[in-house]
Amino acid sequence: MIVVTGATGNVGRPLTRALAEAGERVTAVSRHAAVMPDGVTHVAADLAEPSTLVPALDGAKALFLLLSGDLHAPDARPTDIIDLAAAHGVRRVVLLSSQGVATRPLGRTRIAMRGVEDALRRSGLDWAVLRPGGFASNALAWAESVRTQGTAAAPFGDVGVPVVDPTDIAEVAAACLRGDRHTGEIYELTGPEVITPREQTAAIAAALGSPVRFHELTREEAKAGMTQFVPPELADDTLDIIAAPNPAELRISPDVERVLGRAPHSFESWVARNIAAFDAGSGNHEGHGQP
């Protein structure tokens, strides 16, 4: 049985579906009750209280570990989850980490995430680490304003990075969870091209067939919005990257194709699959802001 934390997020949902469709027994974990694919067991747990995860770990062979925003706070102890998994017989952990662990190793949240990676390597478990860059699904933060005002707002409008489709992350995670071939690997996951927020806005407008205006936020405005969902330290580390990505953060990684045997999905492809979130006439306005 495979346990998926963050199962209602942008990575967890397609991962849970992919594993179930592959015939795996899956236990999906999220803080609140949620509708799951047929055959998937759901357990409500809060990883900030690792003991609540215990019911999900009974009989588990593998764990996908996604740390939500509050687990990046300075007083969080996410390594306790790894210890708990090992104590309950889990043999393999796939950790969703961050590209910034390698590209910005001195950022406060990157130091903490490196500590989680190191704890996993020392655990004696089989492991794999996924280090994605920016997520295409971060554009869902614009969904309401696109529907109601025809606008999208972000800082650093003409600075781009190769954002990755969460479905690609999920498919790589599924491969790592299901077999031994990826044990001990660290995969950096990016999209196929650098794309700016202004270009992302244009891609959404093209898919809608109607204009969407781009409004550039100041860094301070962007941080104020981000800290409604993540600790200030994580907001600052993220803004540092998207303000001035370094050469490593602009690199197109081959790792999605190495694992999946195909090129990563483009931002335009992600938009095409998620256009209902931006379309005022679709009636399907569910947005998902977490990984």
N, C-alpha and C positions, 0 to 999 in steps of 0.2 A: 504494500500500500504506500502511496505517495501523498505527503501532506503539502499543501500549497497555502502559504500565508499571503495576506494581501489579495485574497481570491476575488474580491469585487473590484479591483483596480484595473488599470489599463494593460498591465502585464498579466496579472493573476487571472483575469477572465479568459483570455485566449489560451493561456497555459492550461487552466483547468479543463477547458473544452478539448484541447489537443490531446491531453493525456487520456481523458475519458474516451475519445474517439479511437485512440490507439489500443483500447481494451484494458487500461490500467485501472485498478481500484484507487480512487482519489478521495481524500478528505480535504475539503475546502475550508479555510479558516478566515474569518473576518470578524470585526467587532460587533456587527449587527446581523440579524437574520437576512437572508438573501435567497433569491430563486437560483437554483443550480441546475446544470444539465442532468438528464435522467441518469440515475445510478450513482451520482456524486453525493457523498455525505457532507453535511455542513456542521461545523462546530463554531460557536461564538467564543472568541477569546480576544484578549487585549495583550499584545506582546509586551507592553510596559509592565504587565504583571505576569511574568513567565509561567507561574504555576497554573494559570488558566489554560495554558496550552496542553497540559498533561493529558486530558481526555482525547485529544486529537492524535497523540503520539503512540497510543496503544496499538501495537502491531505494525508500526510504520517502518519501512525500509529506507525511505529517502525523504528529505525535507527541502523545499524551496523556501529560502529565507529572504524576505523583503522587509526592510526596516523602514517603518513610516516616519514622518517628519519628527515626531516627538522623541523618537529613539535616537535622533542625532543631537539632542540637547546635551549640555555638558554633564548633567547628573545621571544620564541614562546608563544602563548596564546591559547592552545587547549581548555581550558575550555569555551572559547567564543562559541565554536561549540555547547556545551551542552546547554548553555543559548539560543542560536538561535533556537535549536530544540524545546526546551520547549515553546518558544515564538510563534512558528508556529504550535503548537498543537500536536507535537509528544508525544506519551504516554509511549513508551518503548525505551530504549537504551541498546544495548549490546556492551560493550567496549572490544576491544582486547588490553589487558594490557600485563604484562610480569611477568614471574615467579620470576624475580629478585626483584620485589616489596616486596615480603615476604622474599626471601633468601638473598638479598643484600640490605637492606633498606637504607643504607647510601650512595650508589652510586648516583652520581649527577642526572643521568637520571631517576633512580628509585625513588628518592625523587620527581621529577617532575611528574612522572606517578602516584605515590601515591596521589599527589595533584589532578590529573584528576579523579582518582577513588573517592576521597573524595568529589569533586565537584558533581559528578554524584549521590553519595549517598544523598547529601544535596538538590538535584534538585527538589525533589518531584515526579520525574518520576519513573515508574517501571524500574528496571535495572537488569542486570547480568554482571559479569566480568569474562573474560576468561584470564587465566595466563599461556600461553604456555612456555615451555622451548625452546631449540634449535630446529630449523626447519630442517626436512630432505631435503627440497628443497634448503637449502643453498649449497648443493652439486652441484647445477646448475652452480655455479661460476666456476666449473671445466670443464664444458661441452666443451668449445672451446679447451682447452689444451688437454683434453682426445681425442677429435676427431682428432686434428692436430698433437699432439706430443706423445700421449699415456701416459700422465702424469697427476697427480693431486697433488696440493700443498696446504698445510695448516700448521698452527702452532700446536705444542703439539700433535704430531701424535699418541701417545699411551695413551692419556687421553680421556676418553669417557664420554658421557652423553646420556640419553635416548631421542634421537631426535624424534620429533612428526611429523607425516604426516599432511601437511596442509589440506588435505581432511577431516581428523578427526576433525580438528578445525572447518572447515566449517560446517560439519554436526552437531556438538555441537551448533555452533552459530545459525544454522537454527532452531534447537529445541527451543533455548532460545528466538528467535525472534517470533516464531509462537504461543507460549502459555504462560499461567501464571505460570505453574508448577515450572519454574526455576527462578522466580522473587526473587531478593535478594540473589542469590547464587553466590559464587566465585568458579570457577572450575580451578584447576591446570591440565594442559594437557601435557602429555608426551607420548612417545612411549612405547613399551612393554619390551625394554631391553636397557642396556647401550651399546653403540657402539662407537668405536674410529674412527678418520679420516682414519687411516690406514685400519681398517676393512671395512669402507664404500668404500674405493677404491677397496678393494678386491671384495666386492659385485658387484660393477659396472663392474669390469673385468670379473667376473663369468657370469654376464648377457650378456655381449658382446661376451663372448667366445674368448677373446683375452687379452693379458697382459696389465695392466696399472701400471706404476711405481708411487710410492708415493714419493714426495719431501717435506721435512719438512722445513717450513719457520721459521725465527726468529719472535719474537713478533713485532719487529720494521717493518719488511717487511709486516707482516700481517696487522698492523695498517695502513701503507701507502696505501695498497690496499683498506681497508675498508673505509677510510676517503674520497675516491672518491665518496661515496654514502651516508654516514651518518656522523653526527657531531663527532668530536674527542672524546667528552665525552661519547657518546654511544659506540664508538669503544673500548674505554678503559674499560668501564663497561662490555662489552661482552667478551673481552679478559681476564678479571679477572676471569670470570666464567669458560671459557673453559680451562684456564691454570690450575686451581686448584678447581674443583667443590667441594662444601661442601656436607655433607650427605643429606641435603634437596634437593640439585640439582641432586643427584644420585638416589633419590627415584623414584620408578615407581608408578605413581599416578593411583588410580582406577577410576578417574572421567570420562574418555572417556567411559569406560564400564558402569558406573553408568547412564550416560545420554543416550547412544546409545544402550545399551543392548548387546554389543559385545566388544571383545578385540580391542585395537588400532592396526592399521596396522604396520607391521614391516618396517624397512628401505628397506629390500629386496623387499617387496611388492611395496613400492614407486618406487624403481629403475625399476622394471618390467613394471610399467605403464608409466615411463618417459624415457625409454632406448633410444628412438629415438633421444633425445637431445644429447646423448653421442656417437651416431653411425655415423661415417663419411659417411656411405653408405645409410643412411635413407632418406636424403633430407629434413628432418624436424628438423631444428636446432634452433627453437625458444627457447630462455631461458628467465626466469623470475626471477629477483633477489629480488623483493620486497615481503613482506608478502602477 
